Amino acid sequence: MNFADRLVAAIQKKNSAVCVGLDPQLKKLPAFLVKHAANEYGETTEGAAHAYFEFNKGIIDAVADLVPAVKPQLAFYEELGSHGIWAFEETCKYAQAKGLLVIGDGKRNDIGSTAEAYAHLLGGLEVFGKEQASVLDALTVNAYLGADGVLPFLKACGQYGKGIFVLVRTSNPSSGDVQSRVTADEKISVAELMAHFVESWGSDLVGDSGYSAVGAVVGATHPTEAARLREIMPQAFFLVPGYGAQGGTADDVKDCFDEKGLGALIVNARGILYAFDEKGSGEDYAEKARAATVAMNADVNRVR
């Protein structure tokens, strides 16, 4: 089934356009979880990885009925080495088992066989003649190497019903150094040029929902550009980081949605993961995460 169709169905079922970012950091986790993992696995990367997984399970259990998707950021797991990759994979499998779509935030890019290898994160990897199951439903992709760095991902989307979100207008403060530059020939910004590419790349992967499996990353911190980018990319789902801790608000993301209240998935990590009182024991972290998600759903639904 087309990824965009699956995403739309999940959004409609849960009446939510919120995506919870799963970005664990050891120093921010509840003390009781860290202590338990360290006692059992040592004060090592293995212990940290188990703390991450237990924390993630609590978050997933708390929000699974409230949101359509989660987004683990690969960097927080990769920095722990092999144990971190274990935590990442187990987290993804646990989330999928709970009925959530999983978007891997890896911002992968390369060309040739290397791009093909990265695309195997979405499916198609064969080991000793046996195809391995993917733990991801979608992946973020950096397309600034051009089309030959994107084609393997497009192929994977078509073959395995997966999705990608291409970086178009990112939420970081210095993104304008490149993305706001005006191109000499087209007289449009680099971000707008990339948006035209995204719409073109996704044209053969449009589902029954009218949306393509090729989406775009559009930061909530650039609200004045959202309407223009939506105009250029009417068939692209927007993955929208920057809500909450980075300063984005629900009013900032309203132009990312279409007239039906679809077309965008608003990401929040820190505001949900760390909603508990970090000065306390943190044993209520899942309860606090659920309350923060309920509040965010209401806030976002207000502008959809």
N, C-alpha and C positions, 0 to 999 in steps of 0.2 A: 504494500500500500504506500502511496506517495507520502513522504514525510510531512509535507505541509498539511495534507488532509488529516493525518494522525494528530498533528498539533492542534489544528482547528477543532477537531472532535474532542480532544482533551480539554481545551479552553472552554468550550461550550458546556461540557459535562460538569465541570467544576466552577463555572462562572468566575474564572480567574485568568488574568493575563500576567501573573507573577511567576518569576523563576527564582528559585532560591540558590544562591551561589554557595557551593560547599568548599570553602577556602580555609581549612583548619591551620592554625598556627599554635605550636605547643605552648608558648608563653601565655596565650590567651585562653586556653582551655580550662574548664573547671578543675580545680585542684584535686578533687577526689578521683576523677578519671585518670589524670596524669599519675597520681600516686599508685593507683591500682595497677596500671600498665607497667610502671617502673618496677614495682615489687615482683611482678610475674615475669617480665621479659628483660629487666635490667634498664639502667639509664643509658639506653643505646638507641640507634635508629629503629631497631625492631620494636622497642618499647614505645617510641614516639608513634610509629605506624599503627600499633594496636590502639593507642589512645585516640588517634585520628579516626579509626574505623568505628570504635565504640561511640565516639562523639557524633559522627555522621549518622550512625544508626538511630540514635536518639532524635536527631533533627528530622531525619526522614520519616520516622514513625509519627512525629508530631505534626508534620505538614503534608503528608501524602494525600490526604483527602481534601486538601485546601488548594493545591497548586497543580498545574499540569506538568511541570518540568523542574529539574535541578541542573546545576552547572558546576561540576567540579573543575577547578583550575589546576591543570597538570603540574605547574611549577611547584606548588606546595607539596606535591607527592614525589616528584622527581628529585627534589633536593635531598630526600631521604634515601635515595638509591633503590636497590631492589626491594627493600621492605616497603618503601613508599609506593612503588608500583603495585605491590600486593594490595596495599590499603586502597589505592585508587580503583583497581579492578574489583575488589570485593565491595567497595562502596557503590560502584556502577551496577553491579549485579543485584545488590540488595535493593537499590532504588527501582530498577526495572521490575523486580519481583513484587514491589509494592505498587506497580502500575504507573510509575513515573517515566516520562521521557528523559533521557540523559544526554546533555550537550557537553561534550568535552571541550574545554577552553584551552586549546594548545597553540592557536594562532600559527599553524604549520604552514610552511612554504618552502619550496625548492623546485627543481626541474628534473626532467627525465626519470631515471629509475628511482631516484631519491623521493621525488614527489609520489611516485607509484607506491613506494614503501609506506609513506605517510598515509596515503589513501587507504591502505590496508587496515588502518584504525577503524574504518567504516565497514570492512568486510572484504572477503576474497583472499585472505592469507591462507596459503596451503603449506602445511608442515608434514613432510613424509606422505604427501598425496592426500592428506585429509584437511578439509577446509575448517578453519577455526572460527568459532562464533565471535562476533564483535560485541563489546560491552557498551558501545555507544550508539545513539540514535542520530547524532549530529556532531559536527566539529567546526570550530572556528578556523578560518583560513585567511592568511595574508596573501593577497593577490598582486602585490606590488612587483613581482617578478614577471607579470604578464600572463597571457593565456596558457602558455605551455606549462605553467606551474599550477594551473587550475583544472585542466582537462582530466587528469586522473581522478580527481575528486568528483567531477561531474559524472564520470563513468560509474563510479561507485554509488553515487546517488541513484542513478537510473537502475542499476543492477540489483541493489540491495534495499531499496526503499529508504535510504538515509538522506540526511540533509547537511548543508554547509551554511555557515554565516560568514560572509566575506567582509573584511574590514573596509569600511567606507569613511565614516566620520567618527573617530574614536573619542573617548571621554577625557583623555589625559590633557593637562594644560598646554603642553607644547605641540599638540597634534596639528595646530594651525600652521606651524613652521613649514609643513609640507602640504597638508590637506587643504589649506585655504589659498594656496598659491594659484594664480590665474594662468591657465595655459595660453600659450601664444596663438595657437591656431583656432581653437574652439571658443576662446574668450570665456571659459567657465572655470570653476575651481577644480583642483585635482580630485577632490571628493566627488564633485558632480560628474566628472569624467569617469571615475571608478563606478559610480552609480549606473551610468549608461552601460558599462561593461557587464555589471551584475545583472541588469535586466535582460541583456542579450544572452548571456550565458545560461540564464534560467529559463529561457523561452520554450525549450523542449522538455522541461521537467515540471510543467504546470499541472496540478491535480484538479479534481472535481471542485475543490473549494475556490478555485481561481487564483490560488497562490502557488508559487514555485517552491521546489525543494532547495533552491538557491536563495538564501536570504542575505541580509546585510546587517552589519554591526553599526548602529547609529547611536552615539552617546546622548544621554539625557542632558548633558551639560551644554549642548548646542541647540536650544529649542528654536531659535530663529531659522535654522537651516532645515529642520525636520519636514516642514510642509513642502519645501522645494524638492527634497530628496524623495518624499512620498510621491510627488508628482512625476518624478523621473522613473521611479520603481514601483508602479502600482501592483505588480505581481510578487514583490519580494516581501517576505516577513522580516520585520525589524527585530533584532536582538538588541535591547537597549540597556546598557550599563550606565552607572553614574547616579542612580536614584539613591537618596539617603546620604551616606557618609561623604560622597563626592560632591554633594550640593544640589543634585537634581531633585525636582519635585514632581508631583503628579501633573500639575499644570504645565510643566515643561515638556511632558511626553504626550500631551493630548493630540498633537498633530501627527504623531507616529501611527495613530489608529485610522482605520477607514470609517466610512459612515455607518458600518454595522458594528463598530467596536472591536474589530478584528485587525490583524496585520502587525501586531507588536507584542513582544514578550519583555516585560520590564524586570530587570535583574536587581536583586538586593542580596548581599552577602553579610557584611558586617552588622547591619541593622537588625538582622534576624538571628544570626549565629551567636552574637554576643549581646543579646538583649538582656541577659541576666546580670545581676549585680556582681561585677568582678571582685568586689571586696568581700563578698560572702563566700559560702561553700560552693555555689554554683550548681547544687543538686537539683534546682528547679529550672535548669537551662532549657530543657525541652518544652516545658510549660510556657516559659517566657518567649521562646521562639514561636510557639503556636500563636500566642497573643499578638506578637508583632506581625505575624503573617496575616492574621485576621484583620488587623488595623490597616495593613498595606493593601489588602484586597479591597477594602472599603474605599480607601483613598484613590486607588487607581480606577476602580469601577465608577467612581464619581465623574471621571473625565472621558470614559470610553463612549 
